[in-house]
Amino acid sequence: MRAQTAPASGRSSTRGEGRFATVEREDDRRLAYAEYGTESGSPVVFLHGTPGSRRLAELFEPTAQDDDLRILAPDRPGYGRSDPWPERSIRDGEQIVRAVLDHAGIDAARLVAFSGGAPYAFAAAAALPDRIEQIDVAAGATPPEHAHERPAVQRALSRIGSATPSVLAALFRAQRWVAQRRDPSFVVAQYTTGDPDTAVPDRAAEIVRADFLEALSRHRSGVVTEFRQTAADWDVDFEAIDAPVRCWHGGDDANVPIAAVRRFEATLPTARLEVLDDADHLQTLLRSVPAILSGSESPAPPTAITETRI
């Protein structure tokens, strides 16, 4: 059952960016989120990647409208319009999700996470068993004990973030400066294995670029914090997760190799792995979105392989 009250007050509407809202926390830190889809629809919380922002959920807008869904997409602390919270941990994913649900007047919701949003989704589900109905993770990151094949670039960024966070912040500041002056393929290339000009539709590429720019528009502490956190012990009680878990992953994902996902998925008692055999990191998200939101068993196209461990 998905119970909710009337939409929260105090929102403004921005074309292309969803309905925008801000949660004022007791510690005076602001947590921003956007809504997509219908205001009275079944609720879904969407957690962006690393780096990322609420803007990525714009990819879900057409399907959310068609399926009568209300998508709530927060900027995690230190991204977009959310204030920095450098001392937060992965387990604080619970506070982020709880704050958005409470502000939006929602009792329980489904949870969808992309890439680096996965750790925070699992943390929220473990701590909020009565409020999270199902978890769908698209191209999700895995705990370090399973990530034996983690790409060298990601390992290097994590080391820099731990040893010299100011250097990592400067690197992402420079990358954003370049992304502002290049076409969307510059950003898309970070998430695809093929030609970035043809790997994804033009509109999706524009949203991915807007998401990247917004993520780093005001702060870099979000990405620095998360590169450091995901390389260390997640400290999440996975056995406390009661909700069904579906892991959607591409066989050609170079950002998070599927071997790590298979090892991780085998340890989750309620997990099911859906494999898109020829999809890369970003294509996994784009192709699985309709199935995730509609609750169907198979992503498009229908050539995907399904592996089940329940």
N, C-alpha and C positions, 0 to 999 in steps of 0.2 A: 504494500500500500504506500502510495506517495502522498503524504499529507502536507499541505502548505496553507499559509494564510494569504491575505492580500499582499500584492507587491509592496516592498518597502518604499517609504516616501523619500523625497529629497533627491531624486534622480534627474539628470538632464540627458537629453538625447543628442548624440553627435552622429551625423551621417557617416556610415561606413565603419564606425567604431562601436556600435552597439549602444545600449542604454548604460550610462556611466553612473557609478555610485562610489561613495567613500565611507569606510567604517572608521569611526574615531575610537581608537583603543584607549583603555584606561591609562596607559603609559604615554599618551599623547602622540603615539605613532599612528600614522594613517595607513590603512590598507585599502587599496583601490581594486575595484572589479567592474567588469562590464557584463551586460546581459544580451543574449542573442536569442532569436526564436520568438515564441509567443509568451506574453507575460503571465498567462494562466496555465501554461503547459506543464507537463511532467518535468520535474527538475533534474538537471544534470550539472555537476561541477566539473569543470575542465581545468587541468593543471598543465601549463605550458612547459616547454623544454628549457635547456640551459645553454646559452642565455635565451630568454623569451619574455613574452608579455601576454596580457589579455587579448591583444590584437590577433593572435593566431586563431582564436576561436571563431573569427569571421569566416574561416573555411567551412564551418558547420552551419552557417546561417540558412542557406537554402533548404537543407535537409531538416533542420530544426523547425522551420516554418511548415514544411510539408507534413512532418510527423507530430506537430503540436508539442514541441519540447521547449523548455525554458532553460537555456544554458547560462550558467554563471561562471565567469572566467576571471579569477583574481590575478593581479600582478603580485607575485611573491615578494617579500620584503627586499628592497634594494633594486627592484626592477620597475621600469615605467614610472607610474605615479605613486607607488607605494614607498613609504619611507624606509631607509636602511634599518637593518636589525642584525648587525654583524655577529652578535653572540648567539644567534639562534642555532638550533640543531635540526637534524632531519626529523626528529620526533616532534618538533614544533609544527610540522605539517598539520597535526591535529588542531592546533590553535587557529591556523589559517583557514582551514575548511570550516571549523566550528563558527568562526567569526562571520564568514560569508553566509552560511546557512541561517544563523541567528538574525543577521541584519536583513536578509531577504524574507524572513518569516517562514522558513522551510523546516519541517521536522526531519525528513529523510530524503535522500537523493541517491542517484547513481553517480559514480565517480569515473571520469575518463582522464588518463594522463598520457602525455607524449614524452618520450625520451627521458631527459633529466627530471621530469616531473614525477616519474615513477616512485622514487624513494619516499617522497612526501605523500603520495597517494597511499602507499602501503602503511606508512606511519599513522595516517589519519584513520584508515580502516581498522587498524589494530586497536586504536584508542576510542573509536566511536562505533562500536558494533551495532548499536541501535539506530544509527543515523545513516550508515552507508549500506545500500541495498545490493550493490554489485560494483565490481571494479573491472574496467577495461583499460589495458595498458598497450599503447601502440609504440612499437620500436623502443621499448623501455630499457633504461639502464639497469644493470645488475650489480649486486653487492661485490666488493673487491675480491672476496674469496672465490667467486665464480668467474671473474673477468680475466682469465689467463691470457686471452688474445687481445686485450685492450690496445687500441691503436697507439703508436708511439707519440703522436702529437698530443693526444689526451693525457697520456702519462706525464709528458713534459709540462703541460699546462697545470696539472695538479701539483707537480713538484714546485713550480714557480709560485703558485697560489699559496702554498704552505710556507715556503722559504722567504719569498719577497713579494707579498701581495700587491705592493705598489707598482711593481713591474708588470704584473699580470693586468692590473687595471689600466696601465698605460698602453699595453698591447691592444686591449679591446677598445680603448678610446681611439687609437689610430685606425683600427679596423672599421669602426663605425664611420670615421671621417672618410675613408675610402668608399664605403658602401653608399654613403650619401651622394657620391659623385659618379657612381657606376650604375649600370642597369641591374635588374634583379638577379641576373645569372651569377653575379659575384657572390651573393649570399646563398643562392640555391646550390651552388657548387660545393658548399660545405656539407650538404646533406644528401647528395646524389652521387652515383658512381658513373653515370652516363654523361652525355652532352647536356650541360645545364640549360642550354637554350631550347632543348626539345624534350627534356626529361619530365617537365610538369607543364600544365596549361599556364598561359600568360597571366590570367587573373590570380591563380594560386601563387605564382612566383611573386607577383606584386604584394600579396598579403604576407608572404614569408619575409620579404624585404622590409615591409612596414613593421612587422613584428620585431625583427632584429634591431631596427633603428629605435623603436620605442623602448625596447628592453634596456638599452644603454643610453637613453636620452638624457637622464638626470643623474644617474649614479652608476658605478661599476661594482659596488660592493656586493650586489646580488650574485653576479657571476663568479666573483672571486670567492665568496663564501661557499658557493655550491661546488665549485671544482675541488675545493679543499675537503668538503664534507663527503662527497660521494666516493672519494678515494680511500676514506677511512671506514672504520666500523660504523654501520648504519644504526646500530643499537635499536632495532625494531623487533618486536615480538611477533614474528610471522605466525606462530601457532595461535595467536589471539584473533586472527582474521577469520571471521565466520562467513563473510559474504563470498559468493562465487567470484572467481578471478578468471579473466580471459586475457591471455598474453598474445597479442597480434604482432607477428614479426616476419620480416622479409628475409628470404634465403640469401639475398645479395647485400644485406646490410653491412657496410664497412665500418660504420660508426660504433655499432654494438653487434659484434659477430654472433650469429645464432647459436653457436656451440655454448656460449656462456648462458644464453637464455634457456637452453635445454637443461643445463645443469641446475640452474636456479629454479626453474619451473618444477623440476622433479622433487624439490624440497617443500613446495607449497601444497598443503593438504587439500585446498579447494580449487586448484588451478587447472586450466585447460589451455593448451597452446594451439593457436591457429597460425599456420605457416603459409605465407605468400611466397611461393618458391622462386619467383624472379623479381621481387621487389627490393629496392634499396631502402635507406632510412626514411626519407621523406615520402617516397611512393607508398610505403606501408601505411603511413597516416592517411594519405589521400585516398587510397583504395579501401581502407577498412572503415572509414568514417560512416558510410551509409549503413553497413552491417552493424557497427557499434551502436549507432543511434536507433536503428529500427529493431535491434534485438535479434536479428536473423543469425543463422548458424554459419553462414559462409560469406566471406567478402567477395567483392567483384574484382576481376573477372572470376568465373567459376572454376578455374584451374588450380585453385589453392589446395594445399594438402592440409588435412586436419589431424593433429595428434592430441590424444586425450589421456590425461592422468587424473583421476578423481578419487 
